[in-house]
Amino acid sequence: MRNKVAMNEGNCGSELDSMARELDHRVRNNLSVMLALVRLQSEYPPTTAAAALARVSAQISMLAALYDGSSEAIYGEGVRIHDWCGSIVASIARSAGRPDAITFSSPNFDLRLPMERAQSIGLAFGELLSDCIERARQAHSEPRVSVGLSEGEGGMVLRIIDQESSTSLPPLALRLAEVTGCEISSLSELGRTERELLFDLCVS
Protein backbone atom coordinates (compact mmCIF):
# COMPACT_ATOMS: atom_id res chain seq x y z
CA MET A 1 0.00 0.00 0.00
CA ARG A 2 2.79 2.41 0.90
CA ASN A 3 4.52 1.64 -2.38
CA LYS A 4 1.33 2.48 -4.30
CA VAL A 5 0.96 5.77 -2.44
CA ALA A 6 4.61 6.61 -3.14
CA MET A 7 4.13 5.81 -6.84
CA ASN A 8 1.02 7.99 -7.02
CA GLU A 9 2.84 10.86 -5.33
CA GLY A 10 5.73 10.42 -7.72
CA ASN A 11 3.44 10.50 -10.75
CA CYS A 12 1.66 13.57 -9.41
CA GLY A 13 4.97 15.34 -8.86
CA SER A 14 6.11 14.47 -12.36
CA GLU A 15 2.89 15.85 -13.87
CA LEU A 16 3.19 19.07 -11.86
CA ASP A 17 6.79 19.50 -12.96
CA SER A 18 5.76 18.97 -16.58
CA MET A 19 2.94 21.51 -16.26
CA ALA A 20 5.27 24.03 -14.61
CA ARG A 21 7.77 23.67 -17.46
CA GLU A 22 4.99 24.10 -20.02
CA LEU A 23 3.70 27.22 -18.24
CA ASP A 24 7.21 28.67 -18.09
CA HIS A 25 7.67 27.98 -21.80
CA ARG A 26 4.41 29.72 -22.67
CA VAL A 27 5.21 32.77 -20.54
CA ARG A 28 8.57 33.16 -22.30
CA ASN A 29 6.82 32.83 -25.67
CA ASN A 30 4.30 35.50 -24.73
CA LEU A 31 7.02 37.91 -23.67
CA SER A 32 8.81 37.29 -26.96
CA VAL A 33 5.64 38.04 -28.90
CA MET A 34 5.13 41.30 -26.98
CA LEU A 35 8.71 42.36 -27.63
CA ALA A 36 8.33 41.55 -31.33
CA LEU A 37 5.19 43.69 -31.47
CA VAL A 38 7.00 46.67 -30.01
CA ARG A 39 9.88 46.24 -32.45
CA LEU A 40 7.58 45.89 -35.45
CA GLN A 41 5.55 48.92 -34.40
CA SER A 42 8.74 50.99 -34.12
CA GLU A 43 9.26 50.46 -37.87
CA TYR A 44 5.95 52.23 -38.57
CA PRO A 45 5.64 54.83 -35.80
CA PRO A 46 2.34 56.76 -35.35
CA THR A 47 2.40 60.54 -35.20
CA THR A 48 2.77 60.77 -31.41
CA ALA A 49 4.27 58.75 -28.58
CA ALA A 50 0.80 58.54 -26.98
CA ALA A 51 -0.60 57.00 -30.17
CA ALA A 52 2.26 54.51 -30.29
CA LEU A 53 1.68 53.45 -26.67
CA ALA A 54 -2.07 53.18 -27.28
CA ARG A 55 -1.47 50.95 -30.29
CA VAL A 56 0.95 48.64 -28.47
CA SER A 57 -1.41 48.51 -25.48
CA ALA A 58 -4.26 47.50 -27.78
CA GLN A 59 -2.08 44.81 -29.35
CA ILE A 60 -1.16 43.32 -25.98
CA SER A 61 -4.82 43.40 -24.88
CA MET A 62 -5.75 41.64 -28.09
CA LEU A 63 -3.06 39.02 -27.51
CA ALA A 64 -4.56 38.38 -24.08
CA ALA A 65 -7.95 37.99 -25.76
CA LEU A 66 -6.50 35.29 -28.00
CA TYR A 67 -5.67 33.29 -24.87
CA ASP A 68 -8.91 34.07 -23.06
CA GLY A 69 -11.10 31.00 -23.07
CA SER A 70 -8.67 29.03 -25.24
CA SER A 71 -7.47 26.53 -22.66
CA GLU A 72 -8.53 23.77 -25.07
CA ALA A 73 -5.55 24.70 -27.24
CA ILE A 74 -3.18 23.76 -24.43
CA TYR A 75 -4.35 20.19 -24.84
CA GLY A 76 -3.88 20.17 -28.59
CA GLU A 77 -7.49 20.78 -29.63
CA GLY A 78 -6.80 24.20 -31.12
CA VAL A 79 -8.60 27.53 -30.96
CA ARG A 80 -12.23 27.57 -32.09
CA ILE A 81 -12.41 30.11 -34.94
CA HIS A 82 -15.83 31.54 -34.08
CA ASP A 83 -14.86 32.30 -30.46
CA TRP A 84 -11.39 33.47 -31.49
CA CYS A 85 -12.77 36.14 -33.86
CA GLY A 86 -15.36 37.27 -31.35
CA SER A 87 -12.70 37.71 -28.63
CA ILE A 88 -10.52 39.84 -30.92
CA VAL A 89 -13.46 42.04 -31.96
CA ALA A 90 -14.53 42.58 -28.34
CA SER A 91 -10.95 43.36 -27.27
CA ILE A 92 -10.38 45.98 -29.99
CA ALA A 93 -13.75 47.62 -29.27
CA ARG A 94 -12.98 47.81 -25.54
CA SER A 95 -9.50 49.22 -26.19
CA ALA A 96 -11.08 51.93 -28.35
CA GLY A 97 -13.57 52.75 -25.60
CA ARG A 98 -16.42 51.99 -28.02
CA PRO A 99 -17.93 48.59 -27.17
CA ASP A 100 -20.65 48.94 -29.83
CA ALA A 101 -18.38 50.20 -32.61
CA ILE A 102 -17.76 46.78 -34.18
CA THR A 103 -20.42 44.21 -35.06
CA PHE A 104 -19.45 40.60 -35.69
CA SER A 105 -21.46 37.97 -37.56
CA SER A 106 -20.54 34.39 -38.31
CA PRO A 107 -21.98 30.91 -38.65
CA ASN A 108 -21.24 28.94 -35.51
CA PHE A 109 -18.17 27.20 -36.96
CA ASP A 110 -16.70 24.26 -35.10
CA LEU A 111 -13.39 24.67 -36.93
CA ARG A 112 -10.13 25.13 -35.06
CA LEU A 113 -6.69 26.66 -35.51
CA PRO A 114 -3.45 25.72 -33.77
CA MET A 115 -2.69 28.29 -31.06
CA GLU A 116 0.50 29.59 -32.70
CA ARG A 117 -1.22 30.15 -36.04
CA ALA A 118 -4.25 31.75 -34.39
CA GLN A 119 -1.93 34.23 -32.64
CA SER A 120 -0.22 35.30 -35.86
CA ILE A 121 -3.38 35.60 -37.96
CA GLY A 122 -5.17 37.29 -35.07
CA LEU A 123 -2.51 39.98 -34.88
CA ALA A 124 -2.94 40.79 -38.60
CA PHE A 125 -6.73 40.83 -38.12
CA GLY A 126 -6.33 43.10 -35.08
CA GLU A 127 -4.19 45.55 -37.06
CA LEU A 128 -6.87 45.84 -39.74
CA LEU A 129 -9.55 46.48 -37.11
CA SER A 130 -7.40 48.98 -35.22
CA ASP A 131 -6.81 50.84 -38.48
CA CYS A 132 -10.58 51.22 -38.95
CA ILE A 133 -10.89 52.76 -35.48
CA GLU A 134 -7.90 55.04 -36.04
CA ARG A 135 -9.17 56.37 -39.39
CA ALA A 136 -12.53 57.17 -37.82
CA ARG A 137 -10.75 59.01 -35.00
CA GLN A 138 -8.73 61.06 -37.48
CA ALA A 139 -11.93 61.91 -39.35
CA HIS A 140 -13.56 62.94 -36.02
CA SER A 141 -16.41 60.50 -36.58
CA GLU A 142 -17.87 57.57 -34.68
CA PRO A 143 -16.34 54.28 -35.85
CA ARG A 144 -18.81 51.94 -37.55
CA VAL A 145 -17.24 48.61 -38.45
CA SER A 146 -18.80 45.30 -39.44
CA VAL A 147 -16.89 42.02 -39.45
CA GLY A 148 -18.07 38.78 -41.03
CA LEU A 149 -16.48 35.33 -41.02
CA SER A 150 -17.31 32.89 -43.81
CA GLU A 151 -15.93 30.02 -45.83
CA GLY A 152 -14.37 30.98 -49.14
CA GLU A 153 -12.47 29.33 -51.94
CA GLY A 154 -9.21 28.06 -50.54
CA GLY A 155 -9.90 28.88 -46.91
CA MET A 156 -11.67 31.14 -44.44
CA VAL A 157 -12.50 34.79 -45.15
CA LEU A 158 -12.68 37.60 -42.62
CA ARG A 159 -14.50 40.53 -44.26
CA ILE A 160 -14.05 43.93 -42.60
CA ILE A 161 -16.16 46.90 -43.72
CA ASP A 162 -15.99 50.41 -42.28
CA GLN A 163 -17.39 53.79 -43.20
CA GLU A 164 -14.16 55.67 -43.94
CA SER A 165 -12.19 55.64 -47.17
CA SER A 166 -8.56 54.51 -47.20
CA THR A 167 -5.86 54.53 -49.83
CA SER A 168 -3.44 52.15 -48.12
CA LEU A 169 -3.21 49.07 -45.92
CA PRO A 170 -1.59 49.10 -42.45
CA PRO A 171 2.08 48.17 -43.04
CA LEU A 172 2.21 45.97 -39.95
CA ALA A 173 -0.86 44.01 -41.09
CA LEU A 174 0.80 43.44 -44.47
CA ARG A 175 4.00 42.28 -42.78
CA LEU A 176 2.17 39.87 -40.50
CA ALA A 177 0.08 38.52 -43.38
CA GLU A 178 3.21 37.89 -45.41
CA VAL A 179 4.85 36.03 -42.54
CA THR A 180 1.79 33.83 -41.93
CA GLY A 181 0.95 33.16 -45.58
CA CYS A 182 -2.36 35.05 -45.51
CA GLU A 183 -3.78 37.25 -48.25
CA ILE A 184 -5.23 40.73 -47.75
CA SER A 185 -7.35 42.46 -50.37
CA SER A 186 -8.75 45.97 -50.12
CA LEU A 187 -11.43 47.94 -51.96
CA SER A 188 -12.04 51.58 -51.07
CA GLU A 189 -14.88 53.71 -52.39
CA LEU A 190 -16.14 57.10 -51.34
CA GLY A 191 -16.96 56.82 -47.65
CA ARG A 192 -16.48 53.05 -47.45
CA THR A 193 -13.60 50.56 -47.22
CA GLU A 194 -13.92 46.79 -47.54
CA ARG A 195 -11.06 44.45 -46.75
CA GLU A 196 -10.73 40.69 -46.75
CA LEU A 197 -8.24 38.55 -44.84
CA LEU A 198 -8.02 35.08 -46.38
CA PHE A 199 -6.34 32.23 -44.50
CA ASP A 200 -6.38 28.46 -44.43
CA LEU A 201 -6.47 26.11 -41.47
CA CYS A 202 -3.10 24.48 -42.05
CA VAL A 203 0.16 25.31 -40.33
CA SER A 204 2.39 26.89 -42.95
N, C-alpha and C positions, 0 to 999 in steps of 0.2 A: 504493500500500500504506500509506504513512504517513497519507494522508488517511482511509483506512478505519479505521486504528487510532485516529486523533484523533476520528473520529465515534463509534466505539464507546466511547471514554473519556468523550466528552461525554454520550452517552446514559446511561452508567452513573452519571455524576455527577448528572445530572438525576433519575434514579430514586432515588438515595440522598437527594438533597435533598427529594424528594417524600415519601419514607418518614420522614425526620426531622421534617418538618412535621406529618405524620399522627400520629407518636408524640407530639410536643409537644402537639398538639391533644387527644389522648386522655388524656395526663397531666393537663392542665388540667381536662378534664371529670371525671376521677376525683376530683380535689381538690375540685371544686365539689360533687360528690355527697356526699363525706365531710362537708363543711361543712354541707350541707343536712340530713344525718342528725343532726348534733349540734344544730342549731337546732330541728329537729322534736322531738327527744328532750327538749329543754329545756322544751317546752310541756307535757310529761307526765312530770315528774321522778319517778323511783323514790324509795323511802324514804330511801336513803342515797347519799352521793357515790360510795361504792365500787360500789353496785349500778348507778348511772348509768354509771360508767366501764366496768364489765363489759358492760353492754348495748351501749354504743357500740363497744367492742372487738369484741364478737361480730358487730355489724353490718358493721364494716370487714372482718373475717375472711370473712364471708359474701360481701361484695362481691368480695373477691379470688377466692373460689371460683367466682363467676360468670364470671370471666375465665379461670380455670384450665382449660386444655384447649379453649378456645373460639377458637383462632386462626382457625378457618374463618370466623368472623363478620367478621373484618377484611377478608376478600375477598368479602363480600357474600352468603355462603351461610347466614348465620344461626346461632343457637345450637340445637343438637339438644336437644329437650325432655327426653328420657329422661336424658341425661347431666347436663343443667342441674339437674334436680330432685335427682338423686343427689348432685351436688356440694354443693348447699345443705344437704341432710340431713346429709351427712358433716361439713360445716363446723360446723353448729350442735351436733352431738353432740360433736365435739372441743372446741369452746369451752366446753361444759358439763362437760367432763371425764368424759363417759359415752359412750364410742364405741358401746356396744350399746343405748343408750336408745331409739333411733329405728329402726324397721324401714321399709324402703321397697320397695314392689312396683309393677310397671308392665309393661305390654306393651312390647316393644322398639320404640317409636315411631320412625319416621324423619321426624318433623315438626319444623319449625324456627321459631324466633322471631327477629326482628331484635334485635340486641344491646341497643339502647336500651330496647325493650319488655321484654326478658328481665330487665334490671336492675330496672326498676320493679316488675314483678310479683314477681320474686324477693325483693325487699325486703319486700313485703307478706306473702309466704309465710314468710319468715324471722321476721317479727314474730309470726305465729301459732305457729310452732314454738317460738320463744323463750318465749312465754307459757306453753306447756305445761310446759316445763322449770322456769320460775319458780314456777308454781303447785304443782308437785310439791315444789320446795325449801321453799316456805312451809308445806306440809303435812308436811314432814319425812319424805317417802317417796321411793322410787326412781322416777324418771320412766319411764313405759312409754307410748311413743307409736308409733302406726302411721300410715304415710302411703301413700296409693294414688293413682296417676294413671290416669285413664280418659277416654274420650270420652263427652261428654254432649250433651244437646240444646243447640244453640247454641254449643258450644265444648268446651274441655277442663275437666276437673274434678280438682282436688286435694282429696282427702278426708283429713282429719286427725283421728284419734281418740286421746284420752288417757284416763287413768283417774282424773282429778280433775274435780269439778264446777266450773262457772264460770257466773256470772250476767251477765258482760259480755264484750265483745270488746276487744282492745287498741286504744286510740284511734289509735295511729300506723298500725296495720294498716288501720283504717277509712279514715283519711286517704289513705293510699297507694292503696287500692283505688278510692276516689272519683276520685283524680287519673288513674288508669290505666284507668278504665272497667270495673273488675272488679266482681264481686258476691261478697259473703261471707254465708253463712248459718250459723246456729249452733243446735245442739240440745243441751241439757244435762239429764241425768238424774242420779239419785243415783249418785255415784261414776263418772260417765262423761260426757265431752263430745265431741261430733262436730261438726266444722266443714267447710264446703266453700268452696273458692275457685274461682269459675268465671271463665274468661277465653277470649277468642277469639284467633285467630292473626293478626289484622289490626292494623295500626298505627292507633290511634285519635287 
